[in-house]
Amino acid sequence: MEVEAFYDSLLVKNAFGDVTVGGYRKVLSKFLRDLGNSEPTSEQVERHIAGMRKVNYSYSHIRNSIVILERYMEFIGTPVKLGRMKRPHPIVKDILSEGEVARMLGACNGIREQVIISILAYSGIRNSEFCNLKVRDVDLDKGLIRIFDGKGSKDRLAYVSRECLKLINDYLNEYLREKDDYLITTLVEGNQYTGWDLRKRVKVISKRTGILKRVYPHLMRHSLASHLVSRNCSVITIMNLLGHTNLNTTQIYLRSFPQKVQAEYMFVVPNYI
């Protein structure tokens, strides 16, 4: 089947990871299903993107759809070139305060939930990275977590606090795991955690706290980065911690805290008078 051959080519020729190919599959499958065939015309692709623009889909969703459809059209021999939108410069708005993160940890039932929240809060890793964690990826002696095949098929290191390491150690003493086992699994059948499982668990815990914000795993990532900025952590360090490939992505946190920029300015500004 031509569509499956396209996914195979992403794995073999482009060396994309499973997560990236899964994203391609999700977007392309919906488009082809709505269209009713696997060989769209250039005009149909253009109308689809135009429709997304008219109903105000997010910049990232439209951009990803453009990249995916361009690759697929080239694969089936009907190349199309679509214009790129100008990247917006948003700011981070609704983060969790340090106190609210502490309340999340205090609302956990048992060591398992504490480990879930503490790893998300202290490491800032993404949903898929968390779900793919295995016991051997956590180095309790060095205080780090090894991320393999993260976003963009990149490997990197994430770090956690001593308190988080203690929780993980206590968890592994209570929930016995082999080194190649997933760190967190479902309770009933012991299956690998999915992004949906993680979002649901975080939502359940947040409801116990009475926090009125919509709390989800990626919000913990935004919150960590924002707290690091407020504590004078360098933007390069934050970039490496979060696994960003582009410094512009990290600078969203600086734009979100103009008072931090102002404070540094006031400290170093020359005295002309």
C-alpha positions as CSV (number, residue, x, y, z in Angstrom):
1,M,0.0,0.0,0.0
2,E,1.5,3.3,-1.1
3,V,0.7,5.2,2.2
4,E,2.4,2.5,4.3
5,A,5.4,2.6,1.9
6,F,5.6,6.4,2.7
7,Y,5.7,5.7,6.4
8,D,8.4,3.1,5.8
9,S,10.4,5.6,3.8
10,L,10.3,8.0,6.7
11,L,11.8,5.3,9.0
12,V,14.4,4.1,6.5
13,K,15.4,7.0,4.3
14,N,14.8,9.9,6.6
15,A,15.7,8.0,9.8
16,F,12.8,9.5,11.7
17,G,11.9,8.0,15.0
18,D,8.7,6.2,15.9
19,V,7.2,9.3,17.6
20,T,7.8,11.5,14.6
21,V,6.4,8.9,12.2
22,G,3.4,8.6,14.5
23,G,2.8,12.3,14.2
24,Y,3.0,12.1,10.4
25,R,0.5,9.1,10.4
26,K,-2.0,10.9,12.6
27,V,-2.1,14.1,10.4
28,L,-2.0,12.3,7.0
29,S,-4.5,9.6,7.9
30,K,-7.1,12.1,8.8
31,F,-6.5,14.2,5.7
32,L,-6.7,11.1,3.3
33,R,-9.7,9.7,5.2
34,D,-11.7,13.0,4.8
35,L,-10.6,13.2,1.2
36,G,-11.6,9.6,0.4
37,N,-8.5,8.6,-1.6
38,S,-4.7,8.3,-1.2
39,E,-3.7,10.4,-4.2
40,P,-4.8,14.0,-3.6
41,T,-4.2,16.7,-6.2
42,S,-2.2,19.8,-5.5
43,E,-5.4,21.8,-5.6
44,Q,-7.0,19.6,-2.9
45,V,-3.9,20.0,-0.7
46,E,-4.0,23.8,-1.1
47,R,-7.7,23.9,-0.3
48,H,-7.1,21.9,2.8
49,I,-4.4,24.2,4.1
50,A,-6.6,27.2,3.2
51,G,-9.4,25.7,5.2
52,M,-7.1,25.3,8.3
53,R,-6.1,29.0,8.0
54,K,-9.7,30.1,7.9
55,V,-10.7,28.3,11.1
56,N,-7.6,29.5,12.9
57,Y,-5.8,26.3,13.6
58,S,-2.6,26.9,15.6
59,Y,0.6,27.9,13.9
60,S,2.4,24.7,14.8
61,H,-0.4,22.5,13.6
62,I,-0.7,24.2,10.2
63,R,3.1,24.3,9.8
64,N,3.4,20.6,10.6
65,S,0.6,19.7,8.2
66,I,2.3,21.7,5.4
67,V,5.6,19.8,6.0
68,I,3.8,16.4,6.1
69,L,1.7,17.0,3.0
70,E,4.6,18.4,1.0
71,R,6.7,15.2,1.8
72,Y,3.8,12.9,0.9
73,M,3.0,14.7,-2.3
74,E,6.6,14.5,-3.3
75,F,6.6,10.8,-2.5
76,I,3.6,10.0,-4.8
77,G,5.1,12.1,-7.6
78,T,2.9,15.1,-7.4
79,P,5.2,17.7,-5.6
80,V,3.6,20.8,-4.2
81,K,5.2,23.8,-2.6
82,L,3.2,25.7,0.0
83,G,3.9,29.0,1.6
84,R,5.1,29.3,5.2
85,M,3.3,31.4,7.8
86,K,5.3,33.9,9.7
87,R,6.1,32.4,13.1
88,P,4.2,34.2,15.9
89,H,6.0,35.2,19.2
90,P,3.7,34.1,21.9
91,I,4.3,34.4,25.7
92,V,3.7,31.8,28.4
93,K,0.6,32.8,30.4
94,D,-0.9,30.2,32.8
95,I,2.0,28.4,34.5
96,L,1.9,26.7,37.9
97,S,3.5,28.6,40.7
98,E,6.0,26.9,42.8
99,G,3.4,26.7,45.5
100,E,0.9,25.0,43.2
101,V,3.5,22.4,42.1
102,A,4.1,21.7,45.8
103,R,0.3,21.3,46.3
104,M,0.2,18.9,43.4
105,L,2.9,16.7,45.1
106,G,1.0,17.0,48.4
107,A,-2.2,15.8,46.7
108,C,-0.6,12.6,45.4
109,N,-1.9,9.2,46.7
110,G,1.1,7.1,47.2
111,I,4.7,6.9,46.0
112,R,3.7,6.1,42.4
113,E,1.8,9.4,41.8
114,Q,4.5,11.3,43.6
115,V,7.1,9.9,41.2
116,I,5.0,10.9,38.2
117,I,4.5,14.5,39.3
118,S,8.0,15.0,40.6
119,I,9.7,13.7,37.4
120,L,7.5,16.0,35.3
121,A,8.0,19.0,37.6
122,Y,11.8,18.7,38.1
123,S,12.9,17.4,34.7
124,G,10.6,19.1,32.3
125,I,10.6,16.2,30.0
126,R,7.8,15.8,27.3
127,N,4.9,13.4,27.5
128,S,6.3,10.9,25.1
129,E,9.7,11.0,26.7
130,F,8.2,10.3,30.1
131,C,6.1,7.3,28.8
132,N,9.2,5.8,27.1
133,L,11.3,6.0,30.3
134,K,12.8,2.7,31.4
135,V,14.4,1.8,34.7
136,R,17.8,1.8,33.2
137,D,17.4,5.3,31.9
138,V,17.4,6.7,35.5
139,D,20.8,7.1,37.0
140,L,20.2,7.5,40.7
141,D,23.9,8.0,41.5
142,K,24.5,10.8,39.1
143,G,21.0,12.4,39.4
144,L,20.1,12.3,35.8
145,I,17.7,10.8,33.3
146,R,18.8,9.7,29.9
147,I,16.3,10.5,27.1
148,F,16.6,8.3,24.0
149,D,14.9,9.1,20.7
150,G,13.2,12.3,22.0
151,K,11.7,14.9,19.8
152,G,13.5,15.1,16.5
153,S,15.0,11.6,17.2
154,K,17.5,13.2,19.5
155,D,19.1,11.8,22.7
156,R,19.8,14.1,25.7
157,L,20.2,14.2,29.4
158,A,17.6,15.6,31.9
159,Y,18.2,16.3,35.5
160,V,16.2,15.9,38.7
161,S,16.6,17.0,42.3
162,R,17.8,14.9,45.2
163,E,14.2,14.9,46.6
164,C,13.0,13.4,43.3
165,L,15.7,10.8,43.2
166,K,14.7,9.7,46.7
167,L,11.1,9.3,45.6
168,I,12.2,7.2,42.6
169,N,14.4,5.0,44.8
170,D,11.5,4.5,47.2
171,Y,9.2,3.7,44.3
172,L,11.5,1.1,42.9
173,N,11.8,-0.6,46.3
174,E,8.0,-0.8,46.4
175,Y,7.3,-1.6,42.7
176,L,10.0,-4.0,41.7
177,R,11.2,-3.5,38.2
178,E,13.9,-5.0,35.9
179,K,16.3,-2.6,34.2
180,D,14.6,-3.0,30.8
181,D,11.1,-2.5,32.2
182,Y,9.2,0.7,31.8
183,L,9.5,2.9,34.8
184,I,5.8,3.7,35.0
185,T,3.2,1.2,33.8
186,T,-0.6,0.9,34.1
187,L,-1.7,-0.6,37.4
188,V,-4.1,-3.3,36.1
189,E,-2.3,-4.9,33.2
190,G,1.2,-3.5,33.6
191,N,1.2,-1.9,30.1
192,Q,3.4,0.9,28.9
193,Y,2.0,4.3,29.9
194,T,0.5,6.3,27.1
195,G,0.2,10.1,26.7
196,W,-3.5,9.7,27.4
197,D,-2.8,7.8,30.6
198,L,-0.4,10.5,31.8
199,R,-2.7,13.4,31.0
200,K,-5.6,11.7,32.8
201,R,-3.5,11.0,35.9
202,V,-2.2,14.6,36.1
203,K,-5.7,15.9,35.7
204,V,-7.0,13.7,38.5
205,I,-4.3,14.8,40.8
206,S,-4.8,18.5,40.0
207,K,-8.5,18.2,40.8
208,R,-7.7,17.1,44.3
209,T,-5.8,20.4,44.9
210,G,-8.6,22.7,44.0
211,I,-6.3,24.5,41.4
212,L,-8.7,26.1,38.9
213,K,-6.2,26.1,36.0
214,R,-6.2,23.4,33.3
215,V,-3.3,21.3,34.4
216,Y,-1.6,18.9,31.9
217,P,1.9,17.4,31.7
218,H,3.3,19.9,29.3
219,L,2.3,22.7,31.7
220,M,4.8,21.3,34.2
221,R,7.5,21.8,31.5
222,H,6.5,25.4,30.9
223,S,6.4,25.9,34.7
224,L,9.9,24.6,35.3
225,A,11.4,26.7,32.5
226,S,9.6,29.8,33.9
227,H,10.8,29.1,37.4
228,L,14.4,28.7,36.2
229,V,14.2,32.0,34.4
230,S,12.9,33.7,37.5
231,R,15.9,32.2,39.4
232,N,18.4,33.6,37.0
233,C,19.2,30.4,35.2
234,S,20.9,31.2,31.8
235,V,18.8,30.7,28.7
236,I,21.5,28.4,27.2
237,T,21.2,26.1,30.2
238,I,17.4,26.1,29.9
239,M,17.6,25.4,26.2
240,N,19.8,22.3,26.9
241,L,17.6,21.1,29.7
242,L,14.5,21.2,27.6
243,G,16.1,19.8,24.5
244,H,15.3,22.7,22.3
245,T,17.2,22.8,19.0
246,N,16.5,26.5,18.4
247,L,17.3,29.3,20.9
248,N,14.2,31.2,19.7
249,T,12.0,28.5,21.1
250,T,13.6,29.0,24.6
251,Q,13.4,32.8,24.4
252,I,9.7,32.6,24.8
253,Y,10.3,32.3,28.5
254,L,12.4,35.4,28.6
255,R,9.7,37.3,26.7
256,S,7.2,36.1,29.2
257,F,9.1,37.6,32.1
258,P,10.0,41.2,31.1
259,Q,10.6,42.0,34.8
260,K,13.6,39.6,34.7
261,V,15.1,41.5,31.7
262,Q,14.4,44.8,33.4
263,A,16.1,43.7,36.6
264,E,19.2,42.6,34.8
265,Y,19.2,45.9,32.8
266,M,19.0,47.9,36.0
267,F,21.9,46.0,37.5
268,V,24.3,46.6,34.5
269,V,23.0,49.9,33.0
270,P,25.8,52.6,32.8
271,N,25.6,55.7,35.0
272,Y,25.6,58.6,32.5
273,I,24.5,61.2,34.9
